[in-house]
Amino acid sequence: MAPDLQAPEVGGGQGHQNHHIVHGYSLVKGKSRHAMEDYYVAEFRTVKDHEMGLFAVYDGHLGHSVAHYLQQNLFDNILSEV
């Protein structure tokens, strides 16, 4: 019997302002019997008149709480120190 694989989640972005930056992502659930635990950030922000591309992939490794926390908070915490 073939493993039950979820369809991949795919998304993309577009350039920001006058730059030619394009991004995309793909998440594919593997053969494990637990839910997807990976999270990502792919966004642009302007901080103090500087454009920043913020990109990260967080792998949950059998638990989603830390990866989800990082997705929601890591860049905000880092940028608050600027």
C-alpha positions as CSV (number, residue, x, y, z in Angstrom):
1,M,0.0,0.0,0.0
2,A,1.4,3.4,-0.9
3,P,2.0,6.0,1.8
4,D,-0.7,8.7,2.3
5,L,1.1,11.9,1.1
6,Q,-0.6,15.3,1.2
7,A,-0.5,17.5,-1.8
8,P,2.3,20.0,-1.6
9,E,1.6,23.6,-0.5
10,V,3.1,26.0,-3.0
11,G,3.1,29.7,-3.0
12,G,5.1,32.6,-4.3
13,G,5.8,36.3,-4.0
14,Q,6.6,39.1,-6.2
15,G,9.2,41.8,-6.5
16,H,9.2,44.6,-4.0
17,Q,9.3,48.2,-5.1
18,N,11.9,48.7,-7.9
19,H,13.8,45.5,-7.2
20,H,13.7,42.4,-9.3
21,I,13.4,40.0,-6.4
22,V,11.0,37.1,-6.7
23,H,10.5,34.4,-4.1
24,G,8.5,31.2,-3.8
25,Y,8.2,28.2,-1.5
26,S,7.0,24.6,-1.5
27,L,6.1,22.5,1.5
28,V,5.6,18.7,1.0
29,K,4.5,16.4,3.8
30,G,6.6,13.3,3.9
31,K,5.8,9.7,4.8
32,S,5.5,10.3,8.6
33,R,2.2,9.7,10.2
34,H,2.1,13.1,12.0
35,A,1.0,16.5,10.8
36,M,3.2,18.9,8.9
37,E,5.4,20.7,11.4
38,D,7.4,23.0,9.1
39,Y,6.8,26.8,8.9
40,Y,8.3,29.5,6.7
41,V,8.6,33.3,6.4
42,A,9.0,35.0,3.1
43,E,8.2,38.7,3.2
44,F,9.6,42.2,2.6
45,R,9.7,44.9,5.2
46,T,10.9,48.5,5.3
47,V,12.8,49.4,8.5
48,K,14.2,52.9,8.9
49,D,14.0,53.5,5.2
50,H,15.8,50.3,4.3
51,E,14.1,47.4,2.5
52,M,14.7,44.0,3.9
53,G,13.8,40.6,2.6
54,L,13.1,38.2,5.5
55,F,13.3,34.5,4.5
56,A,13.5,31.5,6.8
57,V,12.4,27.9,7.0
58,Y,11.7,26.4,10.4
59,D,11.7,22.6,10.7
60,G,9.5,21.3,13.6
61,H,11.2,17.9,14.1
62,L,8.2,16.1,15.7
63,G,6.7,19.2,17.3
64,H,5.3,22.4,15.9
65,S,5.4,24.8,18.9
66,V,9.0,26.1,18.6
67,A,8.9,26.3,14.8
68,H,5.6,28.2,14.9
69,Y,6.8,30.5,17.6
70,L,9.9,31.4,15.5
71,Q,7.7,32.0,12.5
72,Q,5.5,34.4,14.4
73,N,8.2,36.2,16.5
74,L,11.9,35.8,15.5
75,F,12.1,38.6,12.9
76,D,10.1,41.0,15.0
77,N,12.3,40.3,18.0
78,I,15.5,40.8,15.9
79,L,14.2,44.0,14.2
80,S,13.1,45.5,17.5
81,E,16.8,45.7,18.4
82,V,17.6,47.8,15.4
